[in-house]
Structures are given as structure tokens and as C-alpha cells.
């Protein structure tokens, strides 16, 4: 809709009840249990401010009832699921409506909260073919409201919570029931509702990726460290930062930025005063915890467990190396991606929602000049492709593999595939 047609929505249109103690939580549970239908749910974290991904506000509502803004930090200092057992009894037996469910499911799961079924308005909007799928854009498209989003990156761990923040939080669930209804109608009209429902069912088993033991290697600027001792220093600094961040419950980058870790790993200071006087060694904890960083620096210097300059590849090789080292696999990848892109365009669904880039690479890596459809289907299922996806892509992949060695891509298409992350 054009901007002049949008209606600004500045405050929730129904009663908002703030819940900050166990009695109020019990009252909220009773009120929610008396109503029926799906639950609109959202959660606010303090990403970038705190160490973990704890929920600092949970918004819950049923159609026809008030909007409950639940403060879990005030109810339970340690986020004990037992303190939210009554809430779980109400929520876990219902369908949830969320926007970008994968962002909120982990922190809600920590409190013992799990949906029976869910409807994700962000993922559904992708399948519907919307070009922008943020909550504000989707609400504008379907409902004609403009939502204020200026508080999306605030520190939700602060108390007391600013009233304007609570207004923002309430709006996020005030619109979800109407949005889900409109999106469902659109998906049904486009004959995509069955696709979306399979995706939502798949989300019920969503779990964040396991912690990478070599996560320290993702430190920004570490590519400039060219020796093993420097890498060992970076690893020890990163580990010390993680331990301190967990202890203080502060986001690691707020204590010591990645740039400081990489700088020390390159410089390898000889004395503690030299480290203290280095103006490129910055961060709010760079001087208050100087002993911590110096001890990490010394451990790295004398470590016998020196990291390899490059990690051994335990999976398939990085696809950027395929054109030179595995040209036939590269041809399969380019041809398959080209043909699947056309399918995605015809369906008006982003390619990554039709099939993940990693799945395409896994199937194309296998050395073969032809493929049996049953084999492709079996492989796709092993990579958790949904049945609706398999229906559209299996035959295309079979044909792409068969004809791949004769395929001649445009240069731009090759560049796009090689730059894909």
C-alpha cells in the first residue's frame, strides 16, 4: 500500500496487562485458559547486551482477550522452568502464531514453553512471495497499518522497562491474529497453504546449531594472523573473554571487541605495560581486566597445542574450489542451481525456501553423470527436505545432473554461485 493509505498504529487496541510476579502470572494463566484459539506470542531478548539469549519479556494474547506482557526475569531470577509450569500448561497445548519463530523458540524453550502447532507469519510471507518479510512490512502489506519499530534493538534487560518499549512490545502481538488470517487467505488463494503448513510442522523440531568448538576462528580480523602462535593467542583470549562474559552476563563484544583480539594475536606484545599502552587494544574491559588478557596472551605464547593454520575439511569441499579442482561437480552445481532458480521464480518463492543452498551442494557433489529419481528423493529426505519441496525439485535435479556437462552458464551466473555463502 502507498504510504498515504497506511494507518499509523502507535498503541495496542486492547487492554495491556503487565505481569511481573507469580500471582499476576497465575491470574494471566487463568484468563488465557478461559479463552480459546491460537496464541499470539513474541519474546524480547537482550542480544548484544547480555551474554545469553534469555527472554526478558514474553508477550502472549488470545483473540478477544487482553495482551499479557510477562516479565520472566522478575518472576524467576534463574529462568527456572518450574516457575512457569502453569504458563506451560496453557501454552503448550495450543497453536502459536509467531513472526520469525526461529528467533524466539529457543529462549521460550528454556522456560519449558513449546508449541503444539505453529503458524509463522514471516516464513509464510516468504512462501507467499512477498519481497519484504519484516513484521512492519508484512503488516503494511496485509493490514494497512504502519508500526513504529524504533525500540527493536534496545536493552530489554533494563528495569524498570520504559513505557514506550512496552507499547512497542504490545503492538507486536496485537496484530498477529489478523495478520495470520490475512496471510492464510493469501496462501490459500495462491495454492501455497499446504506448502506453508509443511514448513510450520518442520519448525516444531527446530533446534539451534550446536556450539562450534572452533568458534574462536570466526573472530573478525583473524584472517590477518599468519602464524600458529598468533592463533593460539587469539584462541586463549577468545576463551577468556567468553568465561568473563558468562560470569558478568555481558555480551562478549562489549567487553573486548574482536578487533582487539586479532590485534593482540598479530602484535604478540612482549610485556604487560606494552599491552596496556597499546591504543589499538580497546574495549570497556581492556584495562579493568588487564591481568586476564595478559595471562591469556602468555598461555597462547607457550601453548604446545598450536592450532592448525587451516582446519581440515570434514564435509564436502568448499564449493568455491570446485571450478578448478572438481569441474564436473561445479558443472552439476551451476546447472542445477540455474534450473531450480527458474522453478523458484515460477512459484514466486525464494530459492532458499524451495531448497537450501547446502542441500543443492550436497546432491551435486556426488560424482555421477546421471541420477535415479528414487536416489535423489532419498537424498533430499536425508537432508530434511519437505515433501512439497521434493515434488517440485526432484525431477529438475535429475534432469540437471544428466545434462550438466553440456550446460554453459552466463559469467554472471557462475560468479553468483561461486560467491554464495
Secondary structure, DSSP 8 states (H G I E B T S, - for coil): --GGG-EEE-S-SS-EEEE-SHHHHHHHHHHHHHS-S-EEEEEE--BTTBSS---SEEEEEETTS-EEEE-HHHH-TT--GGGGHHHHHHHTTSEEEESSHHHHHHHHHTTT---SEEEEHHHHHHHHT-S--SHHHHHHHHH-EEE--TTTTS-TT-SS--HHHHHHHHHHHHTHHHHHHHHHHHHHHTT-HHHHHHHHHHHTT-------TTGGGG-TTGGG--SHHHHHHHHHHHHHHHHHHHHHT--HHHHS-HHHHHHHHHH--SSHHHHHT-TT--STTTTTTHHHHHHHHHHHHH-SS---SS----SS--GGGHHHH-HHHHHHHHHHHHHHHHHHHHHT--HHHHS-HHHHHHHHHS--S---HHHHHHHHHHTT--HHHHHHHHHHHHHHHHHGGG----HHHHHHHHH--
